[in-house]
Amino acid sequence: MSEAELIFTALAELSTRQVAETQQATGLKENEGAAVVGGRIAKQARRQLEDQTGRSVVTGENYLAPTAQRKAVGGKKEPG
């Protein structure tokens, strides 16, 4: 992840936590709503930065292509 991707991910997490605390969210449904709001806040901020700079925040910098089979812990292959 780029520095900007990390910052916007942190913004989404912080926003979600603060919204959940403000709403005193308990349970999956209430916290899911807070997560949607937190993600929307970070999305709007990301888009605003991209509009101002003309560059995308999201990169393929650390993209790893899927492998045919993944190895499990201990060197054993998982069924793929």
matplotlib code that plots the C-alpha trace (Angstrom):
import matplotlib.pyplot as plt

x = [0.0, 1.1, 1.4, -1.9, -3.7, -2.6, -3.7, -7.2, -7.6, -6.7, -9.2, -11.9, -11.1, -11.0, -14.2, -16.0, -14.9, -15.9, -19.3, -19.9, -18.9, -21.1, -24.1, -23.3, -23.5, -23.8, -24.2, -23.5, -26.2, -25.5, -21.7, -22.3, -24.1, -21.2, -18.8, -20.7, -20.7, -16.9, -16.1, -18.2, -16.2, -12.9, -14.2, -15.3, -11.9, -10.1, -12.1, -11.6, -7.8, -7.9, -9.9, -7.5, -4.3, -5.5, -3.8, -5.3, -4.7, -5.2, -2.2, -1.4, 2.0, 1.7, -0.6, 0.1, -1.4, -3.3, -1.3, -2.4, -2.2, -1.5, 0.7, -0.7, 1.3, 3.8, 4.5, 1.4, -0.5, -4.1, -6.7, -7.1]
y = [0.0, 3.5, 6.1, 7.7, 4.3, 3.7, 7.1, 6.8, 3.3, 4.7, 7.5, 5.0, 3.0, 6.1, 7.5, 4.2, 3.8, 7.4, 7.1, 3.8, 5.4, 8.4, 6.2, 3.8, 1.0, -2.5, -5.6, -6.4, -4.4, -1.1, -1.5, -2.3, 1.0, 2.8, 1.1, 2.2, 5.8, 5.6, 4.2, 6.9, 9.6, 8.2, 7.7, 11.3, 12.5, 10.2, 11.4, 15.1, 14.6, 12.7, 15.6, 18.2, 16.3, 14.5, 11.3, 8.1, 7.3, 3.5, 1.7, -1.8, -1.4, -4.4, -6.5, -10.3, -12.5, -15.5, -18.7, -22.1, -23.6, -21.9, -23.5, -24.0, -23.5, -26.2, -26.6, -28.7, -27.7, -26.6, -27.9, -25.2]
z = [0.0, -0.7, 2.1, 0.9, 0.9, 4.5, 5.6, 4.0, 5.5, 8.9, 8.4, 7.6, 10.7, 13.0, 11.5, 12.0, 15.6, 16.5, 14.8, 16.6, 19.9, 19.3, 18.4, 21.2, 18.7, 20.0, 18.0, 14.4, 12.7, 14.5, 14.0, 10.3, 9.9, 11.6, 9.2, 6.2, 7.5, 8.3, 4.9, 3.2, 5.0, 3.9, 0.3, 0.1, 1.4, -1.1, -4.0, -3.1, -3.0, -6.3, -7.9, -6.6, -7.6, -10.7, -9.5, -8.1, -4.5, -5.1, -6.6, -7.7, -6.0, -3.7, -5.8, -5.6, -8.3, -7.0, -6.8, -8.0, -4.5, -1.2, 1.4, 4.9, 8.1, 8.5, 4.8, 3.9, 0.9, 1.3, -1.2, -3.8]

ax = plt.figure().add_subplot(projection="3d")
ax.plot(x, y, z, "-o")
ax.set_aspect("equal")
plt.show()
